[in-house]
């Protein structure tokens, strides 16, 4: 952590009214995103927190909301038991990511 990152997090706090830890996370992600751009690499934030997701979108950070996977599973034409198994497997997988 450095002064530039803390200053960036403070601006994010004012702009998005997020908890300090979320502001530091978002500032770090934004910094990494900018560092990767010259290499044509892209960064995707995996984010289950709705407020943090909203702020990331406003900061033009690409994100993946793991809850969207559950919505997709719910829309499938399979039995409720099978849907439950898919969701449990996905939850277990996300604990390792």
C-alpha positions as CSV (number, residue, x, y, z in Angstrom):
1,X,0.0,0.0,0.0
2,X,1.3,3.5,-0.8
3,X,0.1,7.1,-0.6
4,X,-1.2,7.1,-4.1
5,X,-3.4,4.1,-3.5
6,X,-4.7,5.5,-0.2
7,X,-5.5,8.8,-2.0
8,X,-7.3,7.0,-4.8
9,X,-9.3,5.0,-2.1
10,X,-10.3,8.2,-0.4
11,X,-11.7,9.6,-3.7
12,X,-13.6,6.4,-4.2
13,X,-15.0,6.7,-0.7
14,X,-16.3,10.2,-1.4
15,X,-17.7,9.2,-4.8
16,X,-19.3,5.8,-3.9
17,X,-19.8,5.9,-0.1
18,X,-18.3,2.4,0.4
19,X,-16.6,0.9,3.4
20,X,-12.8,1.7,3.6
21,X,-11.8,-1.9,2.8
22,X,-14.0,-1.9,-0.3
23,X,-12.5,1.4,-1.4
24,X,-9.0,0.1,-1.0
25,X,-9.9,-3.0,-3.0
26,X,-11.5,-1.0,-5.8
27,X,-8.6,1.4,-5.9
28,X,-6.2,-1.6,-6.1
29,X,-8.2,-3.1,-8.9
30,X,-8.3,0.2,-10.8
31,X,-4.6,0.6,-10.5
32,X,-3.9,-3.0,-11.7
33,X,-6.4,-2.5,-14.6
34,X,-4.4,0.6,-15.7
35,X,-1.1,-1.2,-15.3
36,X,-2.3,-4.1,-17.5
37,X,-3.8,-2.0,-20.3
38,X,-0.5,-1.4,-22.2
39,X,0.0,-5.2,-22.3
40,X,-3.5,-5.7,-23.8
41,X,-4.4,-7.8,-20.7
42,X,-7.8,-7.4,-19.2
43,X,-8.8,-7.6,-15.6
44,X,-12.2,-9.0,-14.4
45,X,-13.3,-8.4,-10.8
46,X,-15.2,-11.3,-9.3
47,X,-17.6,-9.5,-6.9
48,X,-20.7,-10.8,-5.0
49,X,-21.2,-7.5,-3.2
50,X,-23.9,-5.4,-4.9
51,X,-22.6,-2.0,-3.8
52,X,-19.0,-2.8,-4.8
53,X,-20.3,-4.2,-8.1
54,X,-22.2,-1.0,-8.8
55,X,-19.1,1.1,-7.9
56,X,-16.9,-1.1,-10.1
57,X,-19.2,-0.6,-13.1
58,X,-19.2,3.1,-12.6
59,X,-15.4,3.0,-12.6
60,X,-15.5,1.0,-15.8
61,X,-14.1,-2.1,-14.3
62,X,-15.3,-5.3,-15.9
63,X,-16.8,-7.6,-13.3
64,X,-18.4,-11.0,-12.9
65,X,-21.1,-11.3,-10.3
66,X,-21.1,-14.9,-9.0
67,X,-24.8,-14.6,-8.1
68,X,-25.6,-14.3,-11.9
69,X,-24.5,-17.9,-12.2
70,X,-27.1,-18.9,-9.7
71,X,-29.8,-17.0,-11.6
72,X,-28.7,-18.8,-14.8
73,X,-29.0,-22.2,-13.0
74,X,-32.4,-21.2,-11.8
75,X,-33.6,-20.6,-15.3
76,X,-32.6,-24.0,-16.6
77,X,-35.2,-26.7,-17.3
78,X,-34.0,-29.3,-14.9
79,X,-35.4,-30.6,-11.7
80,X,-35.2,-28.5,-8.5
81,X,-32.9,-31.2,-6.9
82,X,-30.5,-30.9,-9.8
83,X,-30.5,-27.1,-9.6
84,X,-29.8,-27.4,-5.9
85,X,-26.8,-29.7,-6.7
86,X,-25.5,-27.3,-9.3
87,X,-25.7,-24.3,-6.9
88,X,-24.0,-26.3,-4.1
89,X,-21.2,-27.3,-6.4
90,X,-20.8,-23.7,-7.6
91,X,-20.7,-22.4,-4.0
92,X,-18.0,-25.0,-3.1
93,X,-16.0,-24.0,-6.2
94,X,-16.2,-20.3,-5.4
95,X,-14.7,-20.9,-1.9
96,X,-11.5,-21.9,-3.7
97,X,-11.4,-19.0,-6.1
